[in-house]
Amino acid sequence: MKPIIWIYLLVLLLVPTLSQAGIIGPANIRFTDGDVMFRTPDDDEWLPAAVNTPLDEGDAIWCPDGSRTEIQLADGTVVRMDGGSELNLIANEDGFTHLHLESGRIYLRTYRTSGKDSLQIDAADTTVVPAARTRLRIDMLPNNQEDVSIFKGAAYVEGNGSRTKVRAGEHIALEEGRNELLPLSPADDWEYWNMDRDRAQSRSARVDSNLPDELHSYSADFDTNGKWVRVPEYGMVWRPTIILSADWAPYRSGRWIWKGDDYVWVSYEIWGWVPYHFGRWAVVAGFGWCWVPPTRGDVYWGPGYVGWYSTGSLVGWTPLAPGEIFYGRRNYGRHSAINTNMNINPANVIYRNRRSPGGLTVVQQHDFLRGRTVVQQPSQNASISVSVSLGSPRIKPLRETRMPVIKQTPPRVAPPRIEYKDSRELRNRFPRINQEPGPQRRSQQPAAAAPASQTPPVREKRTVFPAVTPDERKTVPDSKRHEAPSKRDDSGRRQTAPQPLPKTDSSTSGAVPQQSDQPRGINPPTVITPAAQPQQERSRRITSPVMTPREAAPKREERATKEVKEKKVWKVKTVENSDDKDNKEREYRPGGEGRKSR
């Protein structure tokens, strides 16, 4: 038995399993329009952001008025921010990403392979957990109101002590004390802009891909900016076709920034995220520089897969060829070594790409720290007097070294003066919700606070239901509420006023509205406050058909046990509690894209 165990352990050490994911890569900025800024936990200063800027756990992004940006998470999910929005990356773990919307609005499109409960977005007192293949938007409005709109797919939304599953074609408005489930509002410019970008990215994406499964969400970048060719040495490799000059070489158009505890490459090329942080580069006869993708199961994000050189005041680097060892500060896969746990003579390390055209880049240290890529010698000259350095340069970074792009931002784009929140503080305030099957509630509510609205039995969700009693709302501390930013522009959302509440006769105030024979879909939302209902009315109403959001209401057996113990009312067969209810609702549920574009 022991030999079998030893063989198994040896296989795990030498061969990565197919299901093993590599190092969790950070999110990255894919698109910017305007003066987008970001902040890291190591620095309390907002810095200008650029395309391909890495975003790690604890980072915050600010999108000022008149600006927009697009972010891609490690699992392929796309998040877009509008002007006046601030977003915090609370957690970036294996199989789970946690975001916090401090202000403004975001649009989100989850990737088709996103795992269950792999993404959580918190906004004030609202939590959203979307499913895979879901498109939604979250708006933080004045008066402590949040709107969550679902255009495709579905998402669980928690707020005011209840959890509701919102599906395509619906949006839920959450404010203090109540949740309102409504049809989608008319599209605005922000939504049309997102729809256009979704269509453009869908057209450029291909079903088949030469990338490993871990990088499949980036296939559109490769298909748009280059072509795949098959070579005898490495199989399928990728060659960029959109380059700046005839003597182009990798790791030339961009700069090194200090992020976390290492120097990270930020490319100025729009496709420059995956090719510079995964895989290797090689010079192929007849094609020139080509990128060799990593193998499935051995996909590791790296700060920049280069071999380093240093001599005196010079710093240099060369792209690593397939199979060459990357010396870094931690483990980066099979072809890597931790530079603090090795005894290697640098003189014995030879990088094959150094003698290739453009394979060696050498700059002065002061240019390196300030992001100036000024080559000191012609790239064809391989006799530059520099020696191999195992690991990135040990040079103290400057303020400019932390900037992906060096530019002065006007004071008008500065984010609001909000006290910096550590990611640990945000985690404590917005914990990860329980991973239990089916709809769940964060807190147990008393039986008197159970949602109990009643509308005619129609399939269009237009139910307004209270989540907590007035006494419970008084106990909510004011510190839990965020005020909307002063420059918040809410004109782009909620263009139509909410439907007015139905008037009730004073003699029957608090009573359940009676069903009518009006056609389906014309009944306005109703608001029913538990405190205003007599106890006998609540007890009597249990025996009549009630249509509430299934995920928010308690089970019928529980409600009957708590409120009418002396009657087995749920034994009665009605239209709403018959066995065909769930099948009818599933057949009715539309699966379209929500609103059509113009």
C-alpha positions in Angstrom: 0.0 0.0 0.0 2.8 2.4 0.8 4.5 2.2 -2.6 1.2 3.1 -4.2 0.8 6.2 -2.0 4.4 7.3 -2.8 3.8 6.8 -6.6 0.6 8.9 -6.3 2.4 11.7 -4.5 5.2 11.7 -7.0 2.8 12.0 -9.9 1.1 15.0 -8.2 4.5 16.7 -7.9 5.8 16.1 -11.4 2.6 16.4 -13.6 0.0 19.0 -13.0 -3.5 17.7 -13.1 -5.9 18.8 -15.8 -8.3 20.2 -13.3 -5.6 22.2 -11.4 -5.8 25.9 -12.0 -2.7 28.0 -11.8 -2.1 31.1 -9.8 -5.2 33.2 -9.5 -4.6 36.0 -11.9 -5.7 39.6 -11.0 -8.4 41.4 -12.8 -7.4 43.8 -15.6 -8.6 47.0 -17.2 -9.6 46.3 -20.8 -10.9 49.8 -21.8 -10.8 53.3 -20.5 -12.5 56.5 -21.7 -11.5 59.5 -19.6 -9.4 59.9 -16.5 -10.0 56.6 -14.8 -8.0 56.2 -11.5 -7.2 53.4 -9.1 -5.8 53.0 -5.7 -3.9 50.1 -4.0 -3.7 49.1 -0.3 -0.1 50.1 -0.2 -0.8 53.7 -1.3 -3.5 56.1 -0.2 -3.1 58.1 -3.4 -5.3 57.8 -6.5 -3.2 57.0 -9.5 -4.1 57.2 -13.2 -5.1 53.9 -14.7 -4.4 52.5 -18.2 -5.4 49.6 -20.3 -3.9 46.3 -19.0 -3.5 47.7 -15.5 -3.7 44.7 -13.1 -6.2 45.0 -10.2 -5.5 42.9 -7.2 -7.4 42.2 -4.0 -7.9 45.4 -2.0 -7.7 47.7 -5.0 -10.3 50.4 -5.7 -11.3 51.9 -9.1 -12.7 55.4 -9.5 -14.5 56.5 -12.7 -15.2 60.2 -12.7 -18.1 62.0 -14.4 -17.8 61.8 -18.1 -15.6 58.6 -18.0 -16.2 54.9 -18.5 -14.1 51.8 -18.1 -14.3 48.1 -18.6 -12.7 45.5 -16.3 -12.3 41.8 -16.9 -12.2 39.4 -14.0 -10.0 36.3 -13.8 -13.0 34.0 -14.8 -13.9 36.0 -17.9 -16.7 38.1 -16.3 -16.8 41.7 -17.7 -17.7 44.6 -15.4 -18.3 48.1 -16.8 -18.4 51.3 -14.8 -20.1 54.6 -15.7 -19.1 58.1 -14.6 -19.4 58.8 -10.9 -18.8 55.2 -9.9 -16.4 53.7 -7.4 -15.7 49.9 -7.2 -13.7 47.9 -4.6 -12.2 44.5 -5.2 -12.8 42.9 -1.8 -11.7 39.3 -2.6 -10.0 37.5 -5.5 -9.8 33.9 -4.5 -9.8 30.5 -6.2 -13.3 30.2 -7.6 -14.7 33.3 -5.9 -14.6 37.1 -6.6 -16.2 39.7 -4.3 -16.9 43.2 -5.5 -18.3 46.2 -3.6 -20.0 49.1 -5.4 -19.4 52.2 -3.3 -21.3 54.6 -5.6 -22.6 55.0 -9.1 -23.7 52.1 -11.4 -22.1 49.1 -13.1 -23.1 46.7 -15.9 -22.0 43.1 -15.6 -21.8 40.1 -17.9 -20.8 36.8 -16.4 -18.9 34.3 -18.4 -20.6 31.0 -19.6 -18.3 28.9 -17.4 -18.7 31.0 -14.2 -19.2 28.7 -11.3 -22.2 28.7 -9.0 -21.9 31.5 -6.4 -18.5 32.4 -7.8 -19.3 36.1 -7.9 -20.8 38.4 -5.3 -21.5 42.1 -5.6 -22.5 44.2 -2.6 -23.9 47.7 -2.8 -24.9 49.4 0.5 -27.5 47.0 2.0 -28.0 44.9 -1.2 -26.2 41.7 -2.2 -26.3 40.3 -5.8 -25.2 36.7 -6.7 -25.5 36.3 -10.5 -25.6 33.0 -12.3 -23.5 32.1 -15.4 -24.5 33.7 -18.7 -26.2 36.6 -17.0 -26.3 40.2 -18.0 -27.4 42.8 -15.4 -26.9 46.3 -14.1 -26.8 47.7 -10.6 -27.7 51.3 -9.9 -27.2 53.2 -6.6 -29.8 55.9 -6.6 -30.6 58.8 -4.1 -32.6 58.2 -1.0 -30.7 54.9 -0.2 -32.3 53.0 -3.1 -30.7 50.3 -5.2 -32.0 49.0 -8.5 -30.9 45.6 -9.9 -32.0 44.9 -13.5 -31.7 41.5 -15.2 -31.5 41.5 -19.0 -30.4 37.8 -19.4 -30.1 34.9 -17.0 -30.9 35.3 -13.4 -29.5 36.4 -10.0 -30.3 36.1 -6.4 -30.8 39.5 -4.7 -30.7 39.9 -1.0 -31.9 43.1 0.7 -34.0 44.1 3.7 -33.7 40.6 5.2 -35.1 38.7 2.2 -33.7 36.9 -0.7 -35.4 37.0 -4.1 -34.5 35.3 -7.4 -34.8 37.9 -10.2 -35.0 36.6 -13.8 -34.6 38.1 -17.2 -37.0 40.9 -18.0 -37.4 42.0 -14.4 -35.8 44.5 -12.1 -36.1 44.8 -8.4 -36.0 48.2 -6.5 -34.8 48.0 -3.0 -35.2 50.8 -0.5 -35.5 51.0 3.3 -38.1 48.5 4.4 -39.4 47.1 1.1 -38.5 45.4 -2.1 -40.4 46.0 -5.3 -40.3 43.6 -8.3 -41.1 45.2 -11.6 -40.7 44.8 -15.3 -37.6 46.4 -16.9 -37.5 50.1 -17.3 -37.0 51.6 -20.8 -33.3 51.5 -22.0 -31.1 54.5 -21.6 -27.8 55.6 -23.2 -25.8 53.7 -20.6 -27.6 50.5 -21.5 -27.4 51.0 -25.2 -23.6 51.5 -24.9 -23.2 48.2 -23.1 -25.4 46.4 -25.6 -23.2 47.7 -28.4 -20.0 46.5 -26.7 -21.6 43.1 -26.0 -22.5 42.6 -29.6 -19.1 43.6 -30.9 -17.4 41.2 -28.5 -19.8 38.4 -29.3 -19.1 38.8 -33.0 -15.3 38.6 -32.5 -15.5 35.5 -30.3 -15.2 32.0 -31.7 -16.5 28.8 -30.4 -13.3 26.9 -31.0 -10.1 28.2 -29.5 -6.4 27.2 -29.4 -6.1 28.5 -25.9 -6.4 26.3 -22.8 -9.7 26.2 -21.1 -8.5 28.5 -18.3 -7.9 31.3 -20.9 -10.8 30.7 -23.3 -12.5 33.9 -22.3 -9.7 35.9 -23.9 -10.0 34.2 -27.3 -11.6 37.2 -29.0 -8.5 39.3 -28.3 -6.3 36.8 -30.2 -8.7 36.4 -33.1 -9.0 40.2 -33.6 -5.4 41.2 -33.3 -3.5 38.3 -34.8 -3.6 34.8 -36.3 -2.8 31.3 -35.3 -0.3 29.2 -37.2 1.0 25.7 -36.8 4.7 25.2 -36.5 6.6 21.9 -36.1 8.4 23.0 -32.9 5.5 24.1 -30.7 2.2 23.2 -32.5 -0.3 26.1 -32.6 1.2 29.5 -31.9 -0.1 33.0 -32.2 1.4 35.8 -34.2 0.3 39.4 -33.7 -0.6 41.2 -36.9 -1.3 44.6 -35.3 2.1 46.0 -34.4 3.7 49.4 -34.3 7.0 48.9 -36.3 8.8 46.5 -38.6 11.4 45.7 -35.9 8.7 44.9 -33.3 9.6 42.7 -30.4 7.7 41.6 -27.3 8.1 43.5 -24.0 9.0 46.7 -25.8 5.8 48.7 -26.0 4.9 49.2 -22.4 6.6 49.8 -19.0 7.3 48.1 -15.7 5.3 49.3 -12.7 5.8 48.4 -9.0 2.7 46.7 -7.7 2.4 44.7 -4.6 5.9 43.3 -4.0 7.2 43.0 -7.6 7.7 44.7 -10.9 4.8 44.0 -13.3 4.7 44.6 -17.0 1.9 46.9 -18.3 1.6 46.7 -22.1 0.4 49.6 -24.2 -1.0 47.2 -26.8 -4.7 46.5 -26.4 -4.1 42.7 -26.7 -1.2 42.8 -24.3 -2.7 41.1 -21.2 -2.5 37.3 -21.8 0.6 37.1 -24.1 2.8 39.0 -21.5 1.5 37.3 -18.3 1.0 33.7 -19.6 3.1 31.4 -21.8 6.3 32.1 -23.6 7.7 33.8 -26.7 9.7 32.2 -29.5 11.2 33.3 -32.9 9.8 31.0 -35.6 11.4 30.9 -39.1 9.1 32.5 -41.6 6.8 34.1 -39.0 9.1 36.0 -36.6 8.0 36.5 -33.0 5.2 34.1 -31.9 3.5 33.5 -28.6 3.4 29.9 -27.4 0.4 29.3 -25.1 0.7 27.3 -21.9 -0.6 23.8 -21.6 -3.9 23.0 -20.0 -3.6 22.6 -16.3 -0.3 24.5 -16.1 -1.7 28.1 -16.6 0.0 30.5 -14.2 -0.3 34.2 -14.2 3.1 36.0 -13.9 4.2 39.6 -13.6 6.1 39.3 -16.9 7.9 36.2 -18.1 11.3 37.6 -18.9 14.9 36.9 -17.9 16.6 39.8 -16.2 20.0 41.5 -16.7 21.7 44.1 -14.6 25.1 45.8 -14.6 25.9 49.0 -12.8 23.2 51.6 -13.8 21.7 49.4 -16.6 18.7 47.2 -16.4 17.8 44.7 -19.1 15.3 41.9 -19.9 14.7 39.3 -22.6 11.5 37.3 -23.3 11.7 33.8 -22.1 11.5 30.9 -24.6 9.4 27.8 -24.0 10.8 25.6 -21.3 13.1 28.3 -19.8 12.9 28.9 -16.1 11.3 32.0 -14.7 13.0 33.2 -11.4 10.3 34.9 -9.3 9.3 35.6 -5.8 6.9 32.6 -5.6 5.9 29.5 -7.5 4.7 30.2 -11.1 4.3 26.6 -12.4 6.6 23.8 -13.5 9.0 26.1 -15.4 9.7 28.4 -12.5 12.0 28.7 -9.4 11.8 30.9 -6.3 14.8 33.1 -6.4 15.2 33.0 -2.6 15.4 29.2 -2.3 18.1 28.3 -4.9 21.8 28.0 -5.3 22.4 28.7 -9.0 25.3 30.4 -10.7 23.9 33.2 -12.9 26.8 32.7 -15.3 25.4 29.3 -16.2 22.0 30.7 -17.2 21.7 31.4 -21.0 18.5 32.8 -22.6 18.0 31.7 -26.2 16.0 34.8 -27.2 18.8 37.2 -26.3 20.4 36.9 -29.7 17.2 37.2 -31.6 16.2 40.6 -33.3 14.8 42.8 -30.5 15.4 40.1 -28.0 17.4 42.2 -25.5 16.1 45.5 -24.1 18.5 47.6 -22.0 17.7 50.9 -20.3 19.2 53.2 -17.7 17.8 52.7 -14.1 16.3 56.2 -14.0 14.5 55.5 -17.3 13.4 52.1 -16.0 11.8 53.7 -12.9 10.1 56.4 -14.9 8.7 54.2 -17.6 11.0 55.4 -20.4 11.9 52.5 -22.7 15.0 54.0 -24.3 17.2 51.2 -25.7 20.9 51.9 -25.1 22.3 49.7 -27.8 21.0 48.4 -31.2 18.8 45.4 -30.6 20.9 43.3 -33.0 24.0 43.7 -30.8 24.0 40.8 -28.4 27.4 41.8 -26.9 26.0 44.4 -24.5 27.9 44.2 -21.2 25.2 43.0 -18.8 25.0 39.9 -16.7 22.1 37.7 -15.8 20.2 38.6 -12.7 18.1 35.9 -11.1 14.8 37.7 -10.4 13.5 41.2 -11.0 15.7 44.2 -10.2 16.2 45.2 -6.5 15.7 48.9 -7.1 13.6 51.0 -4.8 10.6 52.3 -6.7 9.6 55.9 -7.1 6.2 57.5 -7.1 6.2 57.4 -11.0 7.1 53.7 -10.8 3.6 52.9 -9.4 1.8 54.7 -12.3 0.8 52.7 -15.4 0.8 55.9 -17.3 2.4 59.2 -16.1 0.1 62.1 -16.5 -1.3 64.9 -14.4 -5.0 64.6 -13.7 -7.1 67.8 -13.1 -8.5 68.3 -9.6 -12.1 68.0 -11.0 -11.7 64.3 -11.6 -10.6 63.6 -8.1 -12.8 61.0 -6.3 -15.0 62.1 -3.4 -13.3 62.3 0.0 -14.2 58.9 1.3 -12.4 57.3 4.1 -10.2 54.4 2.8 -11.7 51.0 3.6 -9.4 48.0 4.1 -10.4 44.9 2.3 -10.6 43.0 5.6 -13.0 45.7 7.0 -15.2 45.3 3.9 -15.1 41.5 4.2 -16.4 41.8 7.8 -19.1 44.2 6.8 -20.1 42.3 3.7 -19.5 38.6 4.4 -19.8 35.9 1.8 -23.3 34.5 1.8 -24.0 31.0 2.9 -23.5 28.5 0.1 -26.7 26.5 0.7 -29.0 25.2 -2.0 -32.2 27.1 -2.7 -33.3 30.5 -1.6 -32.1 31.4 1.9 -32.4 34.4 4.2 -29.6 36.0 6.0 -31.7 36.5 9.2 -34.7 34.8 10.6 -37.7 37.1 10.7 -40.7 36.7 13.0 -43.8 35.1 11.7 -45.7 38.5 11.7 -43.2 39.9 9.2 -43.7 37.2 6.6 -44.5 38.7 3.1 -48.2 38.5 2.5 -49.2 40.5 -0.6 -52.0 39.4 -2.7 -52.6 40.1 -6.4 -54.7 38.4 -9.0 -53.1 35.1 -10.2 -51.1 36.5 -13.1 -47.7 35.4 -14.2 -46.2 38.9 -14.6 -44.4 39.7 -11.4 -45.6 43.0 -10.0 -45.5 42.3 -6.3 -44.4 44.7 -3.6 -43.6 43.0 -0.4 -42.2 44.2 2.9 -39.3 42.4 4.3 -39.1 43.5 7.9 -41.5 45.0 10.4 -41.4 48.7 11.3 -40.0 47.8 14.8 -37.2 45.9 13.2 -36.3 48.8 10.9 -35.8 51.1 13.8 -32.9 48.9 15.0 -30.9 49.4 11.8 -28.0 51.6 12.7 -27.5 54.8 10.6 -23.9 53.9 10.0 -25.0 51.1 7.8 -26.4 53.5 5.3 -24.4 55.2 2.6 -25.3 58.6 1.2 -25.2 58.8 -2.5 -22.4 60.9 -4.0 -23.2 64.6 -4.4 -22.5 64.6 -8.1 -24.7 61.6 -8.7 -26.5 61.9 -12.0 -29.6 59.8 -11.8 -31.2 61.1 -14.9 -30.0 58.0 -16.9 -32.0 55.6 -14.7 -35.5 55.4 -13.5 -36.8 57.7 -16.3 -40.3 56.6 -15.6 -41.8 57.3 -12.2 -42.7 54.3 -10.0 -46.2 53.2 -10.3 -48.5 54.9 -7.7 -49.8 52.8 -4.8 -53.5 51.9 -5.1 -55.9 53.8 -3.0 -57.9 51.9 -0.4 -61.1 52.8 1.3 -60.6 54.2 4.8 -63.1 51.7 6.2 -61.1 48.8 4.9 -57.6 50.2 5.5 -55.2 47.3 6.0 -57.5 44.7 4.4 -56.3 42.5 1.6 -57.4 43.9 -1.8 -60.0 41.7 -3.5 -59.3 40.0 -6.7 -60.9 41.4 -9.8 -61.8 40.2 -13.2 -59.5 42.6 -15.0 -57.3 41.3 -17.8 -53.8 40.0 -17.0 -51.0 42.4 -16.5 -52.9 45.6 -15.9 -53.0 45.5 -12.1 -50.6 48.0 -10.5 -48.2 47.0 -7.7 -49.7 46.8 -4.3 -48.1 47.7 -1.0 -49.2 45.8 2.1 -47.8 46.7 5.5 -48.0 43.9 8.0 -48.5 46.3 10.9 -51.6 47.7 9.3 -53.4 44.4 9.0 -55.7 43.1 11.7 -54.6 39.7 13.0 -57.9 38.1 12.0 -57.4 39.3 8.4 -53.9 37.8 8.2 -55.2 34.5 9.5 -58.2 34.5 7.1 -56.0 35.4 4.1 -53.9 32.3 4.5 -56.7 30.2 3.1 -56.9 32.2 -0.1 -54.5 32.0 -3.1 -51.4 34.1 -2.5 -48.8 34.9 -5.1 -45.5 36.2 -3.7 -42.0 35.7 -5.0 -41.2 32.1 -4.3 -37.7 32.8 -3.2 -38.7 35.5 -0.7 -41.8 33.9 0.9 -41.5 31.1 3.5 -42.7 27.6 2.7 -46.4 27.1 2.7 -46.2 24.4 5.3 -44.2 26.7 7.6 -46.7 29.5 7.2 -49.7 27.3 7.9 -48.0 25.9 11.0 -47.1 29.3 12.4 -50.3 31.2 11.7 -53.2 28.7 11.6 -52.2 25.7 13.6 -55.8 24.6 14.1 -56.6 24.3 10.3 -54.8 22.2 7.7 -55.5 24.8 5.1 -52.8 23.7 2.7 -54.6 20.4 2.1 -57.0 22.2 -0.2 -56.3 22.1 -3.9 -56.5 25.4 -5.6 -55.3 26.8 -8.9 -52.2 28.4 -7.3 -51.2 25.5 -5.1 -51.9 22.7 -7.5 -49.1 20.4 -8.8 -49.1 22.2 -12.2 -48.0 25.5 -10.7 -44.3 25.1 -11.0 -44.6 23.7 -14.5 -46.8 26.6 -15.6 -44.4 29.1 -14.3 -41.5 27.4 -15.9 -43.3 27.4 -19.2 -44.2 31.0 -18.9 -40.8 32.3 -18.0 -39.4 34.2 -21.0 -35.8 33.5 -21.9 -35.2 36.4 -24.2 -32.7 39.3 -24.0 -35.0 41.6 -22.1 -35.3 44.8 -24.0 -34.6 45.1 -27.7 -32.1 47.6 -28.9 -33.1 50.4 -31.1 
